[in-house]
């Protein structure tokens, strides 16, 4: 594989560049050690990793745009969905026990809630702001992946470097970029009736990250697992702290 990758890197034609990144993607997805070694030993693993992650993000963003437009073109309108849900709510016992005034109040409250959150149930853009956010995903998706890749790599390196102090931060970022490969599965969302679970991409990412850390630091799988899990634990703890602080602030303001 390494020879094919090197040959393709030197090529200038678009098909050969496509083949190059397809080879990298396959190597990353299916845990081929030589692909991770190749990224570690690049002349500039940081730049190579950044380019790979950005490319994955752009492709996913473009797929999100096409998928959102396809669902918008083929799905019922929001008004039709709203009326269908209300039609199924009204025959329910709780609704029939309400008086006329209470039913009108329920219908008005239902309209208000639907206007705020109805687009979440639709799964496609339904307002100009939604379309703007959808088209911006071609930028926000790669930026989000790049930030996550960099922060995750920094935290993993913080723990894993004790097993091989000779490995630099840039050297882990190159192989760790291949752990973004499962994100490309989200491109299947371009089809209206296809949805890729976030749990699938998360666990596949974790396995890829373990491989990247094991190969880069030349350590055991158990050590690599600990280093790969460490950033996730940190993220969860930070999220818990932020939620607790938010609750404290809300409670303090409510008591004033």
N, C-alpha and C positions, 0 to 999 in steps of 0.2 A: 504493500500500500504506500509506503513512504516514497518509493521511487516514482509511482504514479502521481503522487501529490507534488513532488518536486518538479516533475516534467510539466505538470499542468500549471504550476505557479509561474514558470518561465514563459508560458504561452501568452498570446495576446488576444486570441479570438474569444468571442463571447461564449460559444459552446464549451470551450475548454475551461473557461472560468466557472461556468455553471457546473461542469463535471468536477472541478476542484472543490467547490463548496458542497456539492452533493456527496463527495467522498468523505469530507470532513463531517458532514451531518450523519452519514451512516456510521462512521467510526465512533462519533460521540454517542449516538443513540444506542448502539449495540455493544458499547463498552469495550472497544478494541484498544488495548493498551498502546499500540503503536501510534494511534491517532493522538492520544493524550501526550505521549512522549514527543511527538512531532511538534505539538503546540508549545510544549515547554522549551524545546530547543530552537525555536524560531529566533531570528536575529533580534527581533523586538516583540516578545510575547505579549506585552501590554497592548501595543498597537494592533497586532494580529487578533487578539482576543476582543478588543473593542470593536473592530470592524465586523467580526463574526457576530457578536451579540447585536450590534446595530442592524445588521442585515436581517437577522432573525426577527427583530422587532418590527422592521419596516414591512416584511412579508406578512407578519401576523396582523399589523395595522391595516394593510391593504385588504387582507381577507376579511377583517371585521367590517370594513366599509362595504365591500361587495355583498357580504352576508346580510348586513343591516338593510341595504337597499333591496336585496332580493326578498327579505321578509316583509319589508314595507309594501312591495309590489304584489305579494301573493297572499298576505294575511288580511283578515277582516279589519275594518276601521275600528278606532277606539270607541266610537259611539255604538257600533254594533256589539262590541264586547261588553260595554257597560250595560246596555239594555238586556243582553242575554243573561248576565249575572243577576241583574235586578229581577228579571222574570223568574229565575229559579229561587230567589230569596223570598219573594212575595207569597208563594204558596206555603211557606214553612209555618209551623204552629206559632212560633213566637211573634211572627208578623201579623197573623190573623187575630191574635189576642189583643193587638193594639187598637186603640180607638182611631177614628178618622184623623184627629189632630196629631196624634202620635205617629200615625203612618206618614202623614205629610212631613212631619219633622224628621222622621227616619229617612225618607226619600231625599230631603234637602241635605241632610248630613252625609248620605251616601254619595250625592253629587259632589259635595265639597271634597270628600276623601278621594273619590275617583279622579277629580281634577288634579289633585296633588300627587297621587301615587299610581294612577292608572297606567301610565306609560311603562312602569316597572313590570306590570303583568303582560304587557303587549310584546315585549322583547324586540321592538323595532322603534326607530325614531318617529316621533309624532308631532314635534314642534320644531320651529327654527333653531332653538338652542340645542335640541337633541341632534339635529343634523350637523350643526357646527361642531359639537363634541365628537360626533362620529368621524367627520373628516379630519379632525385634529388628531385622531388616534394614530394616524400614520407618523405623527411626531411624538405624541405622548407615550405610545407603547414602547418604541425603542429607547426613549429617555428613561422611562421607568425600569426597563430591563437593565440598562447600563448602570443606573444608580444602585439597583439591587445587587447586581453582579459585583460592583466595586465594594460596597459595604459588606456584603457576605464574604467576599474574598479577604477583606481586611480582618474580619473577626476570625475566620477560619485560620488564616496565617498566624494570628496572635497565639493560637493554641498549638498549631501543628509545627511551628518553627522549632520547638524544643526537641523534635525528633530528627530534625536535619537543619541545623542553623545555616548551612551553606546556601539554602534555597532562598532566593529573594522574593519580595512581594510580587514583582512583575512575573516571575516564573510560575507562580500558582495562578495568576490571572489568565494566562494563556490557556492552560488546560481546563481551568474552571469555566471558560467561555463555552466549551463544548457541553457543559451541563445545562446550557440554555436550549439545547437541541430539542428536548421534548415540547418546548413552547410552540414549536412549529406545527405540532398536532392541532393546535387551535385554529390553524388555517382551514381545517375541515368544517369549521363553523360557517364557511361561505355557503354551504348547502343549508337551506331553510330548516330541514327536518333533522339535521345532525347537530349534536352537542357533545363536546368533549368535556368530561368531568375534570374539575380543578384538582381533585384528589389524584387522578391518573397522572397529570402533568407534574404534580408536586412529588409524588413518590418516585416517579421516573427521574425527575431532577435530582432527588436525594441520592439515588443509586449512582447516577452519573457523577455527582459531586464526590461521593465516596471513592469512586474510581480515580477521579482527577487528583484527589489528595493522596491516595495510596501510591499512585504512580509518580507523582511529582516529588513527594517527600521520601519515597522508597521505604515506606513504613508498612505496618500490618493493617489488615482490613479493620480490625477492632479499633485501632488508633484512628484510622481514617474516618470511621463511623462517628467516633466521639468528636472529632474536629468538624465534621460535616453537620452534626447536630447542634454544636455549640452556638453558631449564629442564630439558629431558629429559636433556641431557648432564650437567647438574649432578646430577640424580637418580641417574643411572647411576654417576657417580663416587662419590657418597656411599654408594651401595649397595656398590660394590666395596670402599671403605675399611672399611665396617662388617663385611663378610664377612672381610676380611683380619684385622681386629682380633679378630673372633670366633675365627678359626683360631689366631691367636697365643695367645689366652687358653686355648683348649682344649689346645694343645700345651704351654703352660707348666704347666697343671695336671696334664697327663698325665706330665710329667717330674718332678713332685714326689714 
